[in-house]
Amino acid sequence: MRFQWDWLCLGVLLISSVTAEIENEENLDADVEVEDFDMQSQETEVDRDKPSIEVVYQTPTPTGEVYFTETFDGGLSGWVLSKTKKEDIDDNIAKYDGRWEVEELKENTVPGDRGLVLKSVAKHHAISAMLTKPFIFDDKPLIVQYEVNFQKGIDCGGAYIKLLSSSDDLNLEYFFDRTPYTIMFGPDKCGEDYKLHFIFRHKNPKTGEYDEKHAERPDVDLKKFYLDKKTHLYTLVLKPDDTFEMLIDQTVVSKGSLLENMVPPVNPSKEIEDPSDKKPDDWDERPKIPDPNAVKPDDWDEDEPSKIEDPDAVKPEGWLDDEPEYVPDPNAKKPKDWDEEMDGEWEAPQIPNPKCETAPGCGQWVRPMKNNPRYKGKWRAPMIDNPNYQGIWSPRKIPNPDYFEDLHPFKMTTVSAIGLELWSMTSDIYFDNFIICSEKEVADHWAADGWGLKKLVASANEPGMFSQLVTAAEDHPWLWVLYILTLALPVGLGVLFCWPAKKTDEYDFKKTDVSKQIRKGELKQEREEFEDDEIDEEKENEDTAEDERREMEETKREFLKDTKKMGREASLSEDEGEGGEDLDDDEEENEVANEEENEVADASQEEGGMSNKSDSEDEKKEADEGTGDHPLRSVRKRRVRKD
């Protein structure tokens, strides 16, 4: 058994080592060129901002048809800063004077990979760029994708983008909050409200006016994407079948239909409430009314107070009536800068009276209040069903004069530019790797060359599992109990199954056998004592067996006598005369004498058999003593008792 457990423990150790080796190979087997792993970074904590692996960064290049791409590795070429102002607000904050910079990430830096960073706090920012070619909503899907990193977290602000509507008078230098756009998409947060916007402006085919349609809120928790200070990938997919998907880090967080999952709906209802319809004056909407026939009882007193003084209350002994509850602090001193003309007369702050600490109370004693048993409150008539109840009134329905039906809201206004128009109370919001295309494979390949590289570096720089567990326990101390139990269970099982067991039983058994072979005198004495005990038990068993045999014989004789007596009585009833009766009596006496002689003979035979049996048992006893087999003694003893 010990050999099997040793092999089991060895197998567990081998499996653990192989699993660890496979995980290391998976982490290193990425789609990037890894060079010169910095072994010293594991031994020292100098220069933590550098990644634990050095990667060769190459600017992503699109692999298919695209409408716009931007990596910011070449600076802000092609981007235009807004020079206008917001309308209807104070001029001091109306300017779009927020600062933009192109720089690398502060943490998990990928050398050579730069992005657009919002640098100012509590200022308006606006920057935009023209698409390589306009996107026309026809028979191809629209895919918009970019990266965001809230490097300092986010208190209140957005990181969404706007796809600006194509028009002849579009001037990016005058891009501001009211510039017409077709789609707005991206994260936004203020307070504890975490949002992922998808808004599109829909044109009313009857009036020509544009209305904003908002997608329903995602059902997932978005908080971690705003606070973990990691780079996340945001993707919007619009399909010609009027469906949409929103993804974060290539995982769908929301999807739906442009016809069914937008607020307000794209298509209005066919009927509306008649605005000219009014509720009649005699319309009764009350389901219950006071009973008009109810009368207030004569003994109902509405003037009784709800609380009265307790007449049975008694002032506690030791109550200090002349001592106030609070007294001026004797240790307080007037501040040196106190100006009585400006601040008034200085008074020491009040503190609890120290004399009241040992007393049941201080000041004037007042009887406590208790509930008034005679209080009933204001009388009100009981409520009954309203016989004139007509239900809740609602205006009648009429056909909607503005009704229309747009079966393909995907066909939106053409997009020709992209812009960021933001206000934020947190700086250092990082944007990178914008792409607008129609093929999912193109967007995925673009993400692998950019966001995938950042994710790899961030994963390599993450603290070890032990550090993460300690950090989590600092925020939630109850986790320490879980950690201890989790560690104690495998350790206890390992000690239980892998620790070599002591062979105390085998050792004691062998030691006993050896002692029997060496100490022959003691062994002989033990055998003699055992034989004496066995002989005594056999004698007792023989006496008991003899008594039982005699009882059985007496019972048998009585039974035979009764049986023969009944037979004689039956025969006497048939025979006549006294001679016959005397003959029967003689025969009965002879039969009884013969039976007694037979019984004596049987008893003598049995005694002879018992003596023979005891002789054979003595021989068996001697044989057992020669072999020293105790189990055979027990078997023989049970046989004697049975006989």
Solvent accessible surface area in square Angstrom, and as a share of the most:
residue,aa,sasa,rsa
1,M,156,0.70
2,R,137,0.50
3,F,141,0.59
4,Q,119,0.53
5,W,63,0.22
6,D,67,0.35
7,W,145,0.51
8,L,94,0.47
9,C,25,0.15
10,L,81,0.40
11,G,26,0.25
12,V,83,0.48
13,L,121,0.60
14,L,104,0.52
15,I,119,0.61
16,S,64,0.42
17,S,63,0.41
18,V,79,0.46
19,T,65,0.38
20,A,51,0.39
21,E,102,0.46
22,I,86,0.44
23,E,95,0.43
24,N,88,0.45
25,E,101,0.45
26,E,118,0.53
27,N,102,0.52
28,L,109,0.54
29,D,120,0.62
30,A,40,0.31
31,D,137,0.71
32,V,42,0.24
33,E,105,0.47
34,V,57,0.33
35,E,84,0.38
36,D,118,0.61
37,F,77,0.32
38,D,56,0.29
39,M,120,0.54
40,Q,130,0.58
41,S,43,0.28
42,Q,122,0.54
43,E,145,0.65
44,T,70,0.41
45,E,128,0.57
46,V,120,0.69
47,D,67,0.35
48,R,178,0.65
49,D,86,0.45
50,K,136,0.57
51,P,14,0.09
52,S,26,0.17
53,I,11,0.06
54,E,89,0.40
55,V,12,0.07
56,V,60,0.34
57,Y,30,0.12
58,Q,129,0.57
59,T,64,0.37
60,P,7,0.04
61,T,89,0.52
62,P,56,0.35
63,T,83,0.48
64,G,34,0.33
65,E,74,0.33
66,V,27,0.16
67,Y,17,0.06
68,F,12,0.05
69,T,42,0.24
70,E,31,0.14
71,T,16,0.09
72,F,0,0.00
73,D,31,0.16
74,G,70,0.68
75,G,18,0.17
76,L,57,0.28
77,S,91,0.58
78,G,60,0.58
79,W,23,0.08
80,V,46,0.27
81,L,93,0.46
82,S,9,0.06
83,K,151,0.64
84,T,28,0.16
85,K,92,0.39
86,K,37,0.16
87,E,83,0.37
88,D,124,0.64
89,I,66,0.34
90,D,84,0.44
91,D,92,0.48
92,N,129,0.66
93,I,89,0.45
94,A,1,0.01
95,K,102,0.43
96,Y,19,0.07
97,D,76,0.39
98,G,10,0.10
99,R,126,0.46
100,W,17,0.06
101,E,62,0.28
102,V,28,0.16
103,E,47,0.21
104,E,63,0.28
105,L,13,0.06
106,K,95,0.40
107,E,97,0.44
108,N,32,0.17
109,T,23,0.13
110,V,3,0.02
111,P,68,0.43
112,G,43,0.41
113,D,4,0.02
114,R,84,0.31
115,G,0,0.00
116,L,0,0.00
117,V,0,0.00
118,L,0,0.00
119,K,39,0.17
120,S,17,0.11
121,V,72,0.41
122,A,39,0.30
123,K,85,0.36
124,H,16,0.07
125,H,0,0.00
126,A,4,0.03
127,I,1,0.00
128,S,0,0.00
129,A,4,0.03
130,M,100,0.45
131,L,16,0.08
132,T,107,0.62
133,K,76,0.32
134,P,71,0.45
135,F,2,0.01
136,I,117,0.60
137,F,11,0.04
138,D,83,0.43
139,D,105,0.55
140,K,88,0.37
141,P,40,0.25
142,L,1,0.00
143,I,3,0.02
144,V,2,0.01
145,Q,4,0.02
146,Y,0,0.00
147,E,1,0.00
148,V,1,0.01
149,N,8,0.04
150,F,6,0.03
151,Q,20,0.09
152,K,114,0.48
153,G,8,0.08
154,I,6,0.03
155,D,95,0.49
156,C,34,0.21
157,G,5,0.05
158,G,4,0.04
159,A,0,0.00
160,Y,37,0.14
161,I,2,0.01
162,K,13,0.05
163,L,2,0.01
164,L,0,0.00
165,S,10,0.07
166,S,49,0.32
167,S,60,0.39
168,D,159,0.83
169,D,122,0.63
170,L,41,0.20
171,N,72,0.37
172,L,17,0.08
173,E,66,0.30
174,Y,129,0.49
175,F,1,0.00
176,F,38,0.16
177,D,46,0.24
178,R,138,0.50
179,T,12,0.07
180,P,75,0.47
181,Y,16,0.06
182,T,1,0.01
183,I,1,0.00
184,M,21,0.09
185,F,2,0.01
186,G,0,0.00
187,P,0,0.00
188,D,32,0.17
189,K,15,0.06
190,C,72,0.43
191,G,43,0.42
192,E,135,0.61
193,D,54,0.28
194,Y,26,0.10
195,K,69,0.29
196,L,11,0.05
197,H,28,0.13
198,F,3,0.01
199,I,6,0.03
200,F,0,0.00
201,R,48,0.18
202,H,13,0.06
203,K,109,0.46
204,N,19,0.10
205,P,87,0.55
206,K,115,0.49
207,T,77,0.45
208,G,34,0.33
209,E,115,0.51
210,Y,80,0.31
211,D,65,0.34
212,E,80,0.36
213,K,12,0.05
214,H,68,0.30
215,A,18,0.14
216,E,81,0.36
217,R,142,0.52
218,P,23,0.15
219,D,148,0.76
220,V,68,0.39
221,D,108,0.56
222,L,9,0.05
223,K,87,0.37
224,K,128,0.54
225,F,23,0.10
226,Y,4,0.01
227,L,76,0.38
228,D,52,0.27
229,K,95,0.40
230,K,79,0.34
231,T,18,0.11
232,H,13,0.06
233,L,2,0.01
234,Y,2,0.01
235,T,4,0.02
236,L,0,0.00
237,V,8,0.04
238,L,0,0.00
239,K,75,0.32
240,P,49,0.31
241,D,95,0.49
242,D,8,0.04
243,T,44,0.26
244,F,3,0.01
245,E,42,0.19
246,M,1,0.00
247,L,10,0.05
248,I,4,0.02
249,D,37,0.19
250,Q,78,0.35
251,T,85,0.50
252,V,64,0.37
253,V,18,0.10
254,S,18,0.12
255,K,143,0.61
256,G,19,0.18
257,S,22,0.14
258,L,0,0.00
259,L,63,0.31
260,E,137,0.61
261,N,40,0.20
262,M,7,0.03
263,V,86,0.49
264,P,69,0.43
265,P,85,0.53
266,V,2,0.01
267,N,37,0.19
268,P,44,0.28
269,S,71,0.46
270,K,140,0.59
271,E,95,0.43
272,I,56,0.29
273,E,90,0.40
274,D,12,0.06
275,P,116,0.73
276,S,80,0.51
277,D,32,0.16
278,K,165,0.70
279,K,95,0.40
280,P,60,0.38
281,D,155,0.81
282,D,121,0.63
283,W,75,0.26
284,D,23,0.12
285,E,53,0.24
286,R,134,0.49
287,P,82,0.51
288,K,102,0.43
289,I,26,0.13
290,P,72,0.45
291,D,32,0.17
292,P,105,0.66
293,N,129,0.66
294,A,31,0.24
295,V,126,0.72
296,K,81,0.34
297,P,59,0.37
298,D,154,0.80
299,D,107,0.55
300,W,65,0.23
301,D,63,0.32
302,E,64,0.29
303,D,130,0.68
304,E,32,0.15
305,P,71,0.45
306,S,55,0.36
307,K,103,0.44
308,I,50,0.25
309,E,90,0.41
310,D,34,0.17
311,P,91,0.57
312,D,116,0.60
313,A,19,0.15
314,V,127,0.73
315,K,83,0.35
316,P,57,0.36
317,E,165,0.74
318,G,51,0.49
319,W,56,0.20
320,L,59,0.29
321,D,65,0.34
322,D,140,0.73
323,E,42,0.19
324,P,69,0.43
325,E,105,0.47
326,Y,125,0.48
327,V,33,0.19
328,P,78,0.49
329,D,33,0.17
330,P,110,0.69
331,N,127,0.65
332,A,30,0.23
333,K,175,0.74
334,K,94,0.40
335,P,60,0.38
336,K,213,0.90
337,D,126,0.65
338,W,80,0.28
339,D,60,0.31
340,E,94,0.42
341,E,165,0.74
342,M,158,0.71
343,D,78,0.40
344,G,31,0.30
345,E,145,0.65
346,W,62,0.22
347,E,138,0.62
348,A,24,0.18
349,P,74,0.47
350,Q,108,0.48
351,I,57,0.29
352,P,88,0.56
353,N,6,0.03
354,P,81,0.51
355,K,122,0.52
356,C,28,0.17
357,E,138,0.62
358,T,132,0.77
359,A,21,0.16
360,P,72,0.45
361,G,13,0.12
362,C,8,0.05
363,G,16,0.15
364,Q,157,0.70
365,W,56,0.20
366,V,102,0.59
367,R,92,0.34
368,P,71,0.44
369,M,109,0.49
370,K,78,0.33
371,N,104,0.53
372,N,10,0.05
373,P,112,0.71
374,R,167,0.61
375,Y,99,0.38
376,K,94,0.40
377,G,10,0.09
378,K,134,0.57
379,W,57,0.20
380,R,179,0.65
381,A,24,0.18
382,P,78,0.49
383,M,106,0.47
384,I,66,0.33
385,D,98,0.51
386,N,10,0.05
387,P,112,0.70
388,N,103,0.53
389,Y,96,0.36
390,Q,92,0.41
391,G,16,0.16
392,I,132,0.67
393,W,57,0.20
394,S,76,0.49
395,P,29,0.18
396,R,140,0.51
397,K,119,0.51
398,I,49,0.25
399,P,107,0.67
400,N,20,0.10
401,P,94,0.59
402,D,81,0.42
403,Y,62,0.23
404,F,22,0.09
405,E,107,0.48
406,D,35,0.18
407,L,101,0.50
408,H,102,0.45
409,P,2,0.01
410,F,2,0.01
411,K,131,0.55
412,M,23,0.10
413,T,40,0.23
414,T,38,0.22
415,V,1,0.01
416,S,9,0.06
417,A,0,0.00
418,I,0,0.00
419,G,0,0.00
420,L,0,0.00
421,E,15,0.07
422,L,2,0.01
423,W,87,0.31
424,S,0,0.00
425,M,86,0.39
426,T,11,0.06
427,S,12,0.08
428,D,6,0.03
429,I,0,0.00
430,Y,0,0.00
431,F,0,0.00
432,D,0,0.00
433,N,1,0.01
434,F,2,0.01
435,I,0,0.00
436,I,2,0.01
437,C,0,0.00
438,S,14,0.09
439,E,83,0.37
440,K,74,0.31
441,E,127,0.57
442,V,5,0.03
443,A,0,0.00
444,D,50,0.26
445,H,87,0.39
446,W,6,0.02
447,A,1,0.01
448,A,53,0.41
449,D,45,0.23
450,G,1,0.01
451,W,19,0.07
452,G,25,0.24
453,L,5,0.03
454,K,6,0.03
455,K,114,0.48
456,L,35,0.17
457,V,0,0.00
458,A,15,0.11
459,S,61,0.40
460,A,41,0.31
461,N,46,0.23
462,E,72,0.32
463,P,80,0.50
464,G,48,0.46
465,M,135,0.60
466,F,156,0.65
467,S,51,0.33
468,Q,72,0.32
469,L,69,0.34
470,V,39,0.23
471,T,78,0.46
472,A,37,0.29
473,A,1,0.01
474,E,123,0.55
475,D,101,0.52
476,H,93,0.41
477,P,91,0.57
478,W,163,0.57
479,L,24,0.12
480,W,116,0.41
481,V,96,0.55
482,L,93,0.46
483,Y,36,0.14
484,I,111,0.56
485,L,111,0.55
486,T,81,0.47
487,L,122,0.61
488,A,56,0.43
489,L,119,0.59
490,P,76,0.48
491,V,96,0.55
492,G,39,0.37
493,L,84,0.42
494,G,29,0.28
495,V,82,0.47
496,L,126,0.63
497,F,80,0.33
498,C,52,0.31
499,W,184,0.65
500,P,62,0.39
501,A,83,0.64
502,K,176,0.75
503,K,131,0.55
504,T,73,0.43
505,D,114,0.59
506,E,97,0.43
507,Y,140,0.53
508,D,79,0.41
509,F,138,0.58
510,K,130,0.55
511,K,125,0.53
512,T,67,0.39
513,D,51,0.27
514,V,78,0.45
515,S,41,0.26
516,K,90,0.38
517,Q,132,0.59
518,I,125,0.63
519,R,140,0.51
520,K,152,0.64
521,G,55,0.53
522,E,102,0.46
523,L,42,0.21
524,K,133,0.56
525,Q,109,0.48
526,E,92,0.41
527,R,63,0.23
528,E,88,0.39
529,E,98,0.44
530,F,53,0.22
531,E,33,0.15
532,D,84,0.43
533,D,84,0.44
534,E,5,0.02
535,I,68,0.35
536,D,78,0.40
537,E,54,0.24
538,E,20,0.09
539,K,119,0.51
540,E,112,0.50
541,N,41,0.21
542,E,70,0.31
543,D,92,0.48
544,T,74,0.43
545,A,33,0.25
546,E,48,0.22
547,D,77,0.40
548,E,102,0.46
549,R,49,0.18
550,R,135,0.49
551,E,112,0.50
552,M,136,0.61
553,E,40,0.18
554,E,91,0.41
555,T,85,0.50
556,K,127,0.54
557,R,70,0.25
558,E,111,0.50
559,F,139,0.58
560,L,54,0.27
561,K,106,0.45
562,D,85,0.44
563,T,70,0.41
564,K,63,0.27
565,K,113,0.48
566,M,135,0.60
567,G,43,0.41
568,R,48,0.18
569,E,102,0.46
570,A,63,0.49
571,S,43,0.28
572,L,64,0.32
573,S,93,0.60
574,E,145,0.65
575,D,84,0.44
576,E,168,0.75
577,G,52,0.50
578,E,136,0.61
579,G,54,0.51
580,G,31,0.29
581,E,80,0.36
582,D,85,0.44
583,L,106,0.53
584,D,27,0.14
585,D,73,0.38
586,D,77,0.40
587,E,82,0.37
588,E,48,0.22
589,E,115,0.52
590,N,92,0.47
591,E,72,0.32
592,V,37,0.21
593,A,48,0.37
594,N,82,0.42
595,E,38,0.17
596,E,87,0.39
597,E,118,0.53
598,N,90,0.46
599,E,33,0.15
600,V,106,0.61
601,A,47,0.37
602,D,69,0.36
603,A,20,0.15
604,S,66,0.43
605,Q,131,0.58
606,E,77,0.34
607,E,101,0.45
608,G,32,0.31
609,G,39,0.37
610,M,81,0.36
611,S,55,0.35
612,N,100,0.51
613,K,66,0.28
614,S,33,0.21
615,D,81,0.42
616,S,45,0.29
617,E,19,0.09
618,D,64,0.33
619,E,117,0.53
620,K,101,0.43
621,K,14,0.06
622,E,120,0.54
623,A,62,0.48
624,D,14,0.07
625,E,32,0.14
626,G,62,0.59
627,T,101,0.59
628,G,26,0.25
629,D,50,0.26
630,H,79,0.35
631,P,90,0.57
632,L,87,0.43
633,R,7,0.02
634,S,51,0.33
635,V,48,0.28
636,R,14,0.05
637,K,46,0.19
638,R,142,0.52
639,R,144,0.52
640,V,17,0.10
641,R,143,0.52
642,K,177,0.75
643,D,100,0.52
